[in-house]
């Protein structure tokens, strides 16, 4: 069963050893992560399924990381201290691949070091969950409808597993919010972020899936397809959308959204 679900940002600057003097600028986001850390602890999951925009991608296919041991660190960002390791729930990946074959391809990968899109959420949410297992999933360039469908299949497999599963969709919203944004500026960046938060609040999944493609492209986001998979997983589940925080101090939209399961 699904015991917890959220959509979270993955900026490495959130990690204390990386962010250092910049942490104050993200205090609301960090407080939201701390709230979710308590929530996930109370949910008592056996497994965390994390969907990341920066997991290994393959043309026309979803990916599932099947490396038995999964490690995270932030050495690429100057942090030589933080290290965590998790066991992978590898049987789940094989079951998903088998159940998806008639719909779209699933490629099984093997990467011991987790990408930062997976690593940042796991640092905050899994560090105090001893024995937790992890499933690491990457989205594809397939249609929005396929991402929703993939989420629905994942939910079926979660329910068949008999395990308590926490679902974490990792991703940032627009990367083009300010004149000094790293991806450049677009007036449509803020339009995308506000629209996404409004649709999430009102649980308008169909409208999210049918969002104008040009708007999505112009926003320069990296979390939209992670969110589509999560919304597929949450289909027909009773939940309350709970926006915990939204910040953009570096020109990138960092939304923390709890899907509070009723």
N, C-alpha and C positions, 0 to 999 in steps of 0.2 A: 504493500500500500504506500501511497505518497503521504508522508508525514510533515513535509515542509517544502516550501518553494519560494524562490526569490529571483529578482533581476538586479544585478550589481555591477558597478564599474570595476575596472582592473588596472587603474593607473599605478605603475610601480612606485610613484612618489608617495603613495599611501603607506608603504612599508617604512617603519621608523628609521632603519639604517640607510634607506635611500632618500626619503623625504627630508629628514632632519629639520632644518629651519623653515621648510615650506609646509610642515604639517599643520600649522595654525590656519593656513588658508583652506584646509580641507577638514576642519574640525567637525562640521555637520555630517560629512560623509563618514568620518571615522566613528562618530557617535552612533550613526545608523548601523554601521557594521557591528559595533559592540552590542547594540540591541538585538540584531539578528543572531549574534553568537549565543546570546541567552536563549533566544527562541529555538534555535536548532538543537541546543543542548537539551531543552525541555522536550523536544520532539523525539528524542532517542532513536535516531536513524541507525541502521546497520550499514548503509551505503550512502555515499554522496555521489550523485551523477552531475558532473559539471560539463556544461556546453560552452566551448570557447571559440571565439573568432580567430584565434591564433594557433589553434591545434593544426596538425598537419592536414593540408588540403589536397584532394585529388580531383581531377576534372570529372564532373558529372557524377560524383558519388559522395555519400556521407562517410566519415571515418570514425573508427572506434579503436582507441589505443589498447593493445593487448599485451603490452610489456608487464610481466608479473609484478615487478617493483617499480613504483613511480616516485621520483624524487623532485623536490623543488628547491631552488635557490635563486638568488638575485645577483649573482656575481657579475652578470653583464651590465648591471646598473650600479656597480661599486660596493655592493653589500657582500662582504666576505664572511659574515656571521650567521645569517639565517639559513637553516637547512632543515627540511622535513622529509619524511619518507612514508609512503603508504603502500599497502597491498592493493592490487588490482582485483576487481571481481570479474575475472576473465571469462568465466562461464557465461555471464550475461551477454557479452559481445557475440559469442557464437550463436546464442539463441536469437538475438536480434537480427543477425545476418541471415539466418535461416528463415525467419518470419518475414523478412523484407524482400526476399529475392524476386517475388512476382511483381513488385512495385518499382523498385529502383536499386541500384548497386550499393553495397556496403563494402568498404575496403578496410581490412584489419591492418593496423599499423603497429609499430613497436618502437616507442620512444621512451627511454628511461627518464629523461629530464623533461618535466612538464613545462609548457610554454607559460609566459607570464599572465596570459588571459585566464589560465586555470590556476596558476600559482598564487596570485593575489587573493582571490576569493577563498582558496583553501587555507591560506595563511591565517585569515581572520576567522573562518568558520569551522575549521577542522583541527586546529592545533590542540584543543582541549577535549578531543573525542578519541580517547585511546582505543585502538583496535578497529577504527572506522575503515571501511574499504572504499575505494574510489573507482568510478567509471568515467573515462575521459573521452568526450565526443566532439567531433568537428563538423561544422555544417558544410554545405555544398553550394554550387552555382545553379542548382535545380530550381524549379518554380517555387513561389511562395506556398502554393497548395501542397507541394511535395514536402515542404518543411513542416506544415501542419500535420500532414498524414504521417510523417516520420514520428512526430511527437505522439500521435495516437497509438502507433505501434509500440513505441517505447513504454507507454502507459500499460498496454496489454501485457507486455513482458514483466513490467514491475509488479503488476497484480498477480501474475502467475508465479513470481519468484517467492512469494510468501515473506518477503523482507520489508522492513521499514526503510523507505528511500527518501532522501532529501534531494530536491532538484534545484540546481543553481545555474541560471543562465547568466553568463558573463558577457558584458559588452558596454561600450560607451555610446552615447547618442551623438549628436553632431560634433564634428571636429572643426567647424568653420564658424564659430559663434562671435569671435572678436577680430578686430583688425590685425592683431598679432597672433592669431591662431596658427599653429604649426602647419595646418593644411591650407592656409589662406582663409579669406573671409567670404561668406555668402549670406545675404539677407534672408535666404530661405532656411538657414541653419536653425535659427530660433523658431521659425514657423514649424519645422519638423519636430523639434523638441516639445513645443507646447502642444502640438497636435497629438503626439504620441502619449503624453501624460494625460491629456483629456480623454483619449480613447481607452487607455488602460483604466482610468478612474471609472468610466461608464461601461467597462467590460464589453466593448464593441470589437470583438475578435475579427469578424468578417471585414469590418472597415479597416482594421489594422493590416490584414492580409491583402487588401485591395488598395492600399495607399498608393498615391500617384508615384510612378516609377521615377519620374524626373525629380520629384521632391526628395525621394530617398537618395538618389544619386547625388544631387546637388548638396545635400546635407553632409555628405562625407562621413556617414555613421559607420560603426563597426559592430553594433549590437542587435540590429533589426532581425537577422535570421536566427540568432540565438533565441531571441524572444519568440519568434514564430514557433520554434520547436517546443519551447516551454508552454505556449498557449495551446498547442496540440495536446501536450501531456495533460494540461489542466481542463481540457474540454469535458463538460458534464460533471465536473467536480465543484462542489459548493465552496467558494472562497470569497473573501472580502479583499479587494485591492486596497493596499495601504501604502501610500507614498510617504516614505520616511524622510527623504531629503533630495534636493536637487541643487547642485553647485556647478559653476563653470569658471573658476578663477584663472584657468590657463587656456580658455577659449575652447574647451571640450566639455560637453554636457555629461555630468556624472549623476545619474539617477539611481537611487536605491529604492526599490519597490518590493514590499513584502506581499506575497499572495497568502493571506491568512486563511488557513483551511478551517472551515466551520464544522 
